[in-house]
Amino acid sequence: MTPGHGIWDLFTSSTFLSSSTPIKINFKMAALRFVKSVLLSFQKESGLEPRLFGENLRVTAAEPGRVDFELDIKKEHTNRLDIIHGGAIASMVDLGGSLAVASKGLYATGVSTDLNVTYLSSGGRVGDVLKAVVKCDKFGKTLAYTSIQFTNSKGEIAARGSHTKYIALAWKHPENAVDQLSPQK
């Protein structure tokens, strides 16, 4: 991505990045804005995310390789036991893995090759907030490996998951910001 073209301009404006701010903070701020832009793209372009999560899911923090998000549990997220449906959690493992890949700078986040979820306790009921922390454990030219942990409103681990993504073709997307979200050595 070159300056003056596309989404990266949002992160490099003088009002966003300041030379008096430590560079580590800039990576976090840039990653947060970039991840939120990718989530917005999912909400606008996907068939599933806007219908399943809508405005109830929000990214609360991001840095390269890690994203925190939360879901306000609504009736449409629950099963017949009135607790969050396992399928909703599985969908968040999928979406979370994509957001973790985005936190590394890929706007196109690839396609799933493997997804696993382990349910440990109830994720919550209508009115509760389910929190998630997802990490990009390994980020290569072909595959990205992510892991996620969900915490319910009681502070208990509700579920954990992993998601592998094929990203080889995603490297070609013009809106990528990999260089901008990677510390220079």
N, C-alpha and C positions, 0 to 999 in steps of 0.2 A: 504494500500500500504506500503510495507516495503522498506527500503533503499536498493539500489542495484538492484531494479527490476522496469523497465519500465519508464514511463513518469515522475514520481516524481523526478527522478535523474536530470532532466533538471532544476528543481527549487531549488535543494539543493546543487548544486556544490559550491565550495568555491568562484568561480568567480561570482556567482549569489547572494548568501546571505553572508552578512558581519556582524560580531558582532558589528561593529561600526555604522551600519545603524539602525535607530530606527525600532523596530519590525513592526509598522504600515506600514511603507514603504515596508517592506518585504512582507506583505500580499498583498499589491497592486501589487507589481512586480510579485509575484507568481501567483496571480489571472489573471493578464494580460497574462502571458505566458500560463497558463493552458487554458484560454478561447480561445486564438489564436490556441492552439493545437486542441481543440474541433472543432473550425471553419474549420481548415484544414482537419479534419476527415470528416466533412460534405461535404467539397469540393471534397474530394477523393472518398467517399463512397456513397453519395446520388445521386439520379437521378435529383433532382430539383435544388438545390442550385448552382451547377457549371454551369448549363445551364441558369438559370435565372439571377444570380448575377455575377458569375465568379470572376474575379479580381477587379470588380468595387465596391465590398463591403469590408470594412475593419474595424476592431476593433481599436479604437483610445485610449481607456482607459478602465480599469476594476479594480474593487476591490470586495471583497466578498459581493455579493448582488446587484451589480450595474455594468452595461456595457454600454459604449458609442460606437456607431459605425456610419458609414456614407456610403452613396451610391452615386457614380458618376452616374447621370442619363444618360442613353444611349437610343437610339431609341427603342431598344427591351424592354425597361421598360415602354413605353408610350402607351396611347390609341389613338383613332382616332382624339382626340382633341389636340394631341401633348403635353399632360401633363402626368405625371407619372400615370400609371394605378392603380386603387384601389386594384386590385388583387396582384400587386407587393408589395404594402404597407401591405396588409393582410399577404402575405408570410413573410414579414419582422417582423410582429407581432409574427408569429409562430417561426421563426428563433431566433428572439430577446429573446423570452421567454426561448428557449432552452439555449441560451448563458447566460442568467441570472441564470438559474439553474446550468450551468457549473461553473459560478463564485463562487458558494457555494461548489464546489468540486466534483460534479457528472459528470463523463465522459460520461456515458450513461445518457441521459437527459429525459428519459421517453417518454410518448405519450400524445397527446393532448386530453383533455376532454371537453374543452370549449375555444372558441376564439371569441373575439369581437373587432370590429373596428368602430370608429366614425371619419368621415372625416369632417374637419372644414374649410380648405381652400386648394388651390392647393399646391401640394407637390413640383412642379417645372417642368421645361422643360429640354430637352436635353442640357447638359452642366452644369446644376445646380448640387449642392450637397445637398442631403437630409440627415439631421442629426437625430440621434435617441439616446434617453437615456432610458434604460430599467432597472427596479428594480425587485428584487425578494422580494415581500411584505411579504410572509409567506412561510416557508420552513419546511415541516413536514416529517414524515416517509412515508406517502402515497401520499400526494398532495403538489404541489408547486403552488403558485399564483404569477403571474407577471403582471406588468403594464408598458406601454411604451408610450413615447411622441415623436412625430416627429416634427422637425422644418425645414422650408424651407429656401432657400437662402436669403429671405427677413427678416428672424428672426421671422416669424409668426408660430404659432402652426398650422401645416398642418393636423395632425391626432393624435389620441390617441387610445390606445387599451389595452386589457387585455387578458391573456392567462393562463389557468389552465392546469397543467400537472400532470398525474398520474406517480409517481416516485418510487412506492414501489419496483418494480423489479430492477430499476436502482441502488439501493443501493448495489447490489451484484457484480457490474462490478469491475474487478481487477485493472483498471486504475484510480479508484476514488481517490481523494485527499481531502476528506472532513476534516479529522483531520488536515491536513497541512494548510488548508485555514480558519480554525476556531481559533479565539484567545483562548488561554488557560486561564482558570479562576483560 
